[in-house]
Amino acid sequence: MIRRSMARFMTGRYGGDQLNLLLIALYVTAYLVFLFTRMLVFEVVGLILIALSLYRSLSRDLERRRAENARFLQAVRPVLRRWSAFRTRAHDREHRYFKCPNCGQQMRVPRGKGRITVHCRSCGAVFEEKS
């Protein structure tokens, strides 16, 4: 009964997305900081963040909320891409990664082969590196 009435209430409303998840995570962080410091500013910031998240979740203006989330994802995408590349390189023990001195293209070569000649596939530059 409660599930059906909640589903009926949420019909036509936006719901959650990645931006809402970030707002909720920031709210939890602000609230935890408030609990340890008892600085009122963190409580106010947390309340503003959770109110904004609820407003976005319950909004009926679907197109505007989708556009906001798309702008957020577009702004965050380069950071996420760099983080993913960093994690991949940090966990890859079988390869070394180099940047082409000419064009900046990332290249991967096997580890432990000594000094090798590396050919860039993008610009054709040739340089020597230690693997």
N, C-alpha and C positions, 0 to 999 in steps of 0.2 A: 504494500500500500504506500509506504513512504517512498520506496524506490520509484513507483509509477508517478507519484505526485512530483517528485524531484525531477524526473525526466520530462514531465509536462511543463514544469517551471522553466527548465533550461532550453526548451524548444525555441529556436530562433535566436538564441543568445550565443555569444562568441565562444566562451569556454576558455581553455588553456592553450598556451603555446610557449615557445622558447623564451620570449621576452617576459612572460609571466613567471616562468621558472626562475629567471634571473632576479626579478623583483622580489620573489619570495625568499630566495637565497640571501639577497641583500638585507631583507627584513630580519631574517634569523640572525645574521651577522650583527646587525645594528642592535638587536635586542640582547644578544649575548654580551656585546660590549657594554650596553647599558647596565646589565646585571652586575658586571664586574666593577664598573667605574661609577655608577649611579649619576652619570651626567645626563641631565634632562634632554639635551639636544639629541642624543642617540635614540631615546624613546620617541621623541617627536618625529625624527627622520624615519624610524621604523614604522610608526603609525601612518605616515604619509605613504610609504612604500606599500604597505599592505592594503591601504585604501585604494591606491592606484591599481594594484593587482586585482582587487575585487571589482573595481569599476570596469576594467578591461574585460574580465571574465563574464560579467553580467550584461555587457553592452549588447545592444541590438544592431549597432552600426558595424556590420561584418566587414564591409569593404575597407573602412578606415582602419580597423584593427589589423586586418591582413596586410595593409600597406605599411603600418607601423612595424609589424613583425618582419616584413620583407626588408625594410630599411635597416632594422636592427641586425638581421642576418647578413646583409651586405656589408655593414660596418665591421662585423665580428669575423667574417670569413677569412680575411688575411691573417688575423691573429691565430685562428684555429688551424689554418694551413701551416703556418710556421711551427706551431706547437706540435702538430702531427709529424712534420718532417724532423723536428728535434728529437722526438720520442723514437722515431724509426731509427735514426742514426745512433742514438744512445744505446739501443738494444741490439743493434746489428754488430756482432763481434766478428763476422766473417769478411767484412768489406771496409774499405776506406773511402771517404767521400772527399772530392776535390771540386773546386770551382775553376772553370776555364778562365785564365787571366785575360783572354781577349773579349769574350762575350758574357761571362758570368754564369754559364750553364753549369748545373750540378752534374757531376759524374761519379760513378761508383766503380771501384776496381777491387779485385780480390786482395785480401791482406796476405802479407808474408811472401811476396814475390820479389822483394828487393827493389832496386831502382828499375822503373819501367817507363816506357814511352807511352804517353797518353795522347790519343787523337780525339779531338772534340767533334762530335757528330753534327753540331749546329753550324760552327763556322769553319771547321777544318784545321784549326790551330793544333800544333804539335808541341808538347812540352814534356819534360821529364820530372817524375815524382817518385818518392820512396813509398812503397806500399807496406 
